Amino acid sequence: MHTDSVQWILEVNKSDIAYIVGLFDAYDDFAVVRTLDPARGHIELMMSPDYIDEVAQLVDRLAGEIPLRILKQ
């Protein structure tokens, strides 16, 4: 486990993964998105502890647009 970053794992529709990657890229790289299991739609958000609040707000807004579930926070 990294001590200099925070990792969240989300489950999303696999068809939404590219959209999520693009969204986080557009938001000044609040988090890096890594696909863990594309078949299951499991992605990891890796962020600096300094950006947890911003990422949480973005994930909340995203949950209003697309189905997602936080598996690990």
ZABA-552943 format. One record per residue (C-alpha): x, z, y; residue number from 1. Coordinates in nm, 3 decimals. Layout:
# residues N
SEMAR,c1,c3,c2,selum
SEMAR,X,Z,Y,NUM
...
***
This chain:
# residues 73
SEMAR,c1,c3,c2,selum
SEMAR,0.000,0.000,0.000,1
SEMAR,0.125,-0.088,0.347,2
SEMAR,0.173,0.196,0.590,3
SEMAR,0.202,-0.019,0.899,4
SEMAR,-0.129,-0.201,0.848,5
SEMAR,-0.483,-0.134,0.736,6
SEMAR,-0.651,-0.338,0.464,7
SEMAR,-1.023,-0.391,0.421,8
SEMAR,-1.170,-0.587,0.131,9
SEMAR,-1.493,-0.777,0.183,10
SEMAR,-1.720,-0.973,-0.045,11
SEMAR,-1.867,-1.285,0.114,12
SEMAR,-2.012,-1.615,0.001,13
SEMAR,-1.722,-1.834,-0.097,14
SEMAR,-1.862,-2.107,0.127,15
SEMAR,-1.811,-1.874,0.427,16
SEMAR,-1.440,-1.801,0.371,17
SEMAR,-1.309,-2.087,0.587,18
SEMAR,-1.550,-1.988,0.866,19
SEMAR,-1.426,-1.627,0.857,20
SEMAR,-1.061,-1.736,0.863,21
SEMAR,-1.128,-1.956,1.166,22
SEMAR,-1.321,-1.682,1.340,23
SEMAR,-1.043,-1.427,1.307,24
SEMAR,-0.785,-1.686,1.415,25
SEMAR,-0.991,-1.750,1.729,26
SEMAR,-1.009,-1.379,1.813,27
SEMAR,-0.641,-1.341,1.897,28
SEMAR,-0.548,-1.260,1.540,29
SEMAR,-0.714,-0.917,1.528,30
SEMAR,-0.670,-0.945,1.152,31
SEMAR,-0.510,-1.175,0.900,32
SEMAR,-0.754,-1.299,0.636,33
SEMAR,-0.628,-1.344,0.283,34
SEMAR,-0.839,-1.474,-0.004,35
SEMAR,-0.807,-1.245,-0.304,36
SEMAR,-1.058,-1.406,-0.541,37
SEMAR,-1.225,-1.724,-0.414,38
SEMAR,-1.468,-1.742,-0.706,39
SEMAR,-1.607,-1.399,-0.621,40
SEMAR,-1.570,-1.439,-0.246,41
SEMAR,-1.333,-1.144,-0.216,42
SEMAR,-1.120,-1.150,0.096,43
SEMAR,-0.880,-0.903,0.250,44
SEMAR,-0.855,-0.830,0.621,45
SEMAR,-0.510,-0.700,0.715,46
SEMAR,-0.488,-0.548,1.062,47
SEMAR,-0.284,-0.322,1.281,48
SEMAR,-0.433,0.025,1.315,49
SEMAR,-0.456,-0.055,1.687,50
SEMAR,-0.725,-0.318,1.616,51
SEMAR,-0.956,-0.127,1.380,52
SEMAR,-1.230,-0.086,1.642,53
SEMAR,-1.224,-0.454,1.738,54
SEMAR,-1.228,-0.566,1.376,55
SEMAR,-1.515,-0.328,1.296,56
SEMAR,-1.719,-0.472,1.585,57
SEMAR,-1.646,-0.827,1.475,58
SEMAR,-1.739,-0.751,1.113,59
SEMAR,-2.064,-0.587,1.229,60
SEMAR,-2.157,-0.896,1.431,61
SEMAR,-2.055,-1.121,1.145,62
SEMAR,-2.282,-0.925,0.908,63
SEMAR,-2.572,-1.029,1.132,64
SEMAR,-2.486,-1.395,1.070,65
SEMAR,-2.380,-1.416,0.707,66
SEMAR,-2.417,-1.200,0.397,67
SEMAR,-2.118,-0.974,0.347,68
SEMAR,-2.036,-0.645,0.183,69
SEMAR,-1.745,-0.416,0.257,70
SEMAR,-1.586,-0.320,-0.074,71
SEMAR,-1.297,-0.112,0.066,72
SEMAR,-1.240,0.015,0.416,73
***
